Amino acid sequence: MNSLYPWLEETWQLWKRNLENDTFTNSTLLIARDGLGADQLVDHFSKALMCTNDKSGACGFCHSCGLMLSSNHPDVHFITPEKAGKNISVDQIRQCNHTAQESSQLSGYRLFVIHPAEAMNESAANALLKTLESPANQCLFLLVTEKKEQLLPTIVSRCQQWTIKSPSSEDASSWVSNRLKRDIPRYAALLNENAPLKLETFIEQGHLERYASIENAMLSMAKGEDSFLVLLKPLSDGGIDALQWLWHLLCEAQKAHFEVCEDSGVTAAQQLSESMSYDLLYQQSQRLCQLIEQLRQFSGLNQELMISDWLIKFNEEVCL
């Protein structure tokens, strides 16, 4: 099989040992944030599980491996939302439960991957509970989620949990630097939660330069050199991602007041802390967080108007 991303290796080695010893649990919950490549680990695991020649790896030659390579294995089932942004319905889970009670097509394991698990509505999650409590022989359920807190506690309690850890900011930036053949600052990794694949996309799409423009505009506003208007366009154009970057900067500036700001190469955080009080930074970061949540929950809102309103109030307090 192809090599895994380095930050997945620790979990894979433990999974591999469980496969070798026939101790892999029937119900597993994999928790991994966006940008860590959890799909690659799922693919690695499913191919190893289905191989008839090797307990903990895919030989690549047996009939099952051939079916896996063509994404046509009759005993591997992926349960995902039928449309992007929609829930996994109770009918989908009922069909999954029905299939789980049937015999294996190839007299081996059956695997059901539910991804993203938090997309199950409450009825679907409740429908899955009984099957997780009493799974059929050689029937495995793998639930993959970025948001464990959105799952029913009863679902979580019935699964063995595995969490993919993000690499350090140094390792994440180094990995992307090697891939893209350019220097990546550590603060870019921090902006992307040290998730290497997310960081790679961030760099490729030119967001590093966009973040720099927002950082410079924020400093100009804080020092009284420009009005809020200097921030309105880059924030409106960048949407929620840009607001999230600015929120991160405000939080780093709060840390700088107490000299606990990470040594990440972000000089703007220190400069911002010298121009704004801790109380103002804290208050505005809280308001910005509320704005971000509103825009995430209600897509029909006038984004530019709401950002403008927040900036006007922010600007007024800066000028007091």
C-alpha positions, 0 to 999 in steps of 0.5 A: 500500500502507499505510504501514509501521511506521517501524522497518521502513522501512530494511529495506523500502527496501533490499528495494524496491531489490532488487526493482526491480533484480531482485537479490532473493535466492532464499533470505532469512532475516528476523530480528526479535524479537517486537513489531516487526511483521515480519508487516507487512513480509512482507505488504508484500513479498509483495504487491509481489512478486506485483503484475504492474504494478509491480516494487516495489509493489502497484498494488492493481488487477491480478488478482494484487493482487486475489488477494492482498487476498483471501488467495487467491493460488495462488503464495503459500504460508505454511508454519506449524505446524499447531497452536500450539506444535507443530513444522513437520513434515518432511511439510509441508516435503516438500510445500513442496519438491514445490510449489516444483518445479511451474510458477507458476499465474500465470506469475510468482513463487512465494513460500514464507514459513516462519514461524517458521522455528525451528519446523522440526524437524531432519528438516524443516530438512534436507529444505529444504536441497536446495531452498535450494541449487538453487531453481527459477527465480522461486521465493523462500523467505522464512524468518522467525525470532525465534531465529536461534540455533535454526536449523541453521547450514546453513540460515542459511548458505544465506540472505541475512540481514536483521535488523530493529533495534529503535528506541531506547527514546525512539522506542519510548515516543514511538511508543506515547505517540502511539498511546495518547495518554498518557505512557509512561516510557522504562523501560517500553520497556526492559522490553519490549526496545524493541519498540513493539508489545510495549510497546503491549500491555504498557500496554493490559493494565495491566502498567505498574501491575503492574510498579510493584507488583513494584518497590515490593515488591522495595524493601520486601523489600530494606530489611527492611520486608517479608518475601518474602511481599510479592512472592509474589502479584504474581510468581505472578499475573504468571508468567514475564513478571513474573519477567522484569521483576524480573530486569531490575530486578536487572540494572539495580541491578547496573549502578547499582553501577558507575554505568552504569545507563541514564538511564531514569527507574528510581530503584528500581535505584539504591535497590536497589543501595544496599540490596544488594551487587553480589554478592548482586544478581548471584547472585540474578539468575542464580538467577532466570534459571535459574528462568525457564528451568525454568518455560519448558521444563517447563510442568507445574511448580508455579510458585508453589512454585518462586517461593516457594522462590527467594524464601525463599532470597533473603530469607534472604540479604538478612537475613544 
